[in-house]
Amino acid sequence: MLLVPCPNCGPRNSTDLRYGGESHARPDPNTASPAEWRAYLYLRDNPAGWLRENWYCASGCRRWFSVERNTATNEFRDPPLPGDKRGGAA
Amino acid sequence: MRGNGRLGRKRPPKYSAAALAWKGLRGQSWPRVWRDCDLKRSYDAVVIGGGVHGLATAYYLARNHGMTDVAVLDKAYLGSGGSGRNTAIVRSNYLTPEGVAFYDRSVHLYEQMAVELNINVMFSQRGHLTLAHSDASLRTMHWRAEVNKLGGVNSSVIGPDEIKKECPSLDTSDHPRYPIQGALYHPPGGVVRHDAVVWGYARAADHMGVEMHQKTEVTDILCEGGDGPDGKGAGGRVTGVRTNRGDISTPIVINCTAGWASLISTMAGVRLPITTHPLQAAVTEPVKMFLPTVVVSGSLHVYVSQTDRGELVFGASVDPYANYSVRGSLEFTEGLAGHVLELMPGVSRMRILRQWSGLCDMTPDYSPVMGHTPVEGFLVDVGWGTYGFKAAPVSGEQIAEAAATGTTPKLIEAFALSRFDDGELVGEKGAASVGH
């Protein structure tokens, strides 16, 4: 059971949320080169360790947030507070 | 494992019923199947990953291209990753013409494998049913059947009555929440004993001179001339690998890992469109044979087959979030049990013996990433998601050709890493256990 720390709803079972993958800042579509845009769309760091990632609290507050999780141990660290705008979450 | 060096034999002792009886009656033991070698300082090619893909690649490098100065490196033991954790299903009823041609070649290689490698891989072509529970999925089954027929693959759509005839234990009534409306029936599909495939390739490669190095972890890939730090990255070329047992110089490095594909490729400065997700599987206690075919339901996220020992082997969909941990979860067993009972109410009293999980490298289009990369001499055979085992023979054959000749064989042109730059994704929605 993975408990994901939602900034608004507190710890929730991961099945209540939707996974949004790695959190990367979106390049500006007006100035990004095709290579940068494709890298943003497809390429992933996929580390075995700490990863900043996006979650969508689908059956709770219905907001996106970003949080750091260790992909090898499933620990979370530095959980966000309401209104936290870190990471690349839209 | 003892490091007793070369066994000094040229020809492998042939496995046969007569040899089994002879050795059994005389109480003789069997010789070691592959050697333990000292790690040399240089090889013509290094394969990272000692699973079915890596071993098949080494085997075909030696057999088809005469490259025998090859080392296969694995950080654990041969077949310790996905090769020993998959559910051993082989089929070729995919959705894209590229996928059908590719996996069909793999089924043919599996059909010849027992004779070619002189090992009983127990390939049982018992038929494969992909169930449809809605009009939309039935339409996709018709689509797949037509693509398969064009590719010369035996598949057809059958209705509930025929499904009941093929597989009487399935509930084809309209009682379940998602009644079975039809199925894609693929007679050449079946199951193989996956460990035997690993051992067969390892044994055959060993006898041609390929060296297998277990407990040898690659910690870095050495490059020169690239645009990144330490000469890594696009435009550079590979000069060797660094391992926990010392450096090796080699002009060709082939990444045949699953789960760690991104981490290994990053060592050469190549980023991949891959995220690692575990896939969980489970096996029940053994019972008498009652399930004659492999049964798959994409809508219910379950596939099941019965082993020759009588156990039911279940697989499901990949876990929804990226993860390198192979711990099982209770949500998985609960969900799996519910879905299986929906299909086969008769197994409600069966007990699950154990569950496990393996790492799947998922790509955005459910197709692998194969072939050359922007780093010269660094090839990838990765992104094998939930379909790696069934593709092992053909991947080994094609990647060996790519590595030995420096070209890209036609069968894997569509799976090149550059397809993400060109916007030519393959979109293989016939892949198992992916939500679609």
Contacts between the chains, C-beta under 8 A, distances in Angstrom:
chain1	res1	chain2	res2	distance
A	1	B	329	6.8
A	1	B	330	7.1
A	1	B	331	7.0
A	2	B	321	7.3
A	14	B	320	7.3
A	14	B	321	6.6
A	15	B	331	6.4
A	18	B	320	7.8
A	19	B	320	5.1
A	19	B	321	4.2
A	19	B	322	7.6
A	21	B	275	6.7
A	21	B	322	7.1
A	22	B	275	7.6
A	22	B	322	7.7
A	35	B	421	7.2
A	38	B	420	6.0
A	38	B	421	5.8
A	38	B	423	7.9
A	39	B	271	7.3
A	41	B	420	8.0
A	42	B	273	3.9
A	42	B	364	5.9
A	42	B	420	4.6
A	43	B	271	4.4
A	43	B	272	6.9
A	43	B	273	5.5
A	43	B	420	7.6
A	44	B	262	7.0
A	44	B	271	7.5
A	44	B	272	7.3
A	44	B	273	6.5
A	44	B	274	6.3
A	44	B	275	5.4
A	45	B	262	7.3
A	45	B	266	7.8
A	45	B	271	7.4
A	46	B	262	3.8
A	46	B	263	7.5
A	46	B	272	7.4
A	46	B	274	5.8
A	46	B	275	5.3
A	46	B	276	5.8
A	46	B	322	6.8
A	47	B	262	7.9
A	47	B	263	7.5
A	48	B	260	7.4
A	48	B	263	6.1
A	48	B	276	7.7
A	48	B	324	4.4
A	51	B	322	7.2
A	53	B	321	7.8
A	53	B	322	7.4
A	71	B	276	7.5
A	71	B	322	5.7
A	71	B	323	5.5
A	71	B	324	5.1
A	71	B	325	7.6
A	72	B	324	4.7
A	72	B	325	6.1
A	73	B	325	6.7
A	74	B	323	6.9
A	74	B	325	5.9
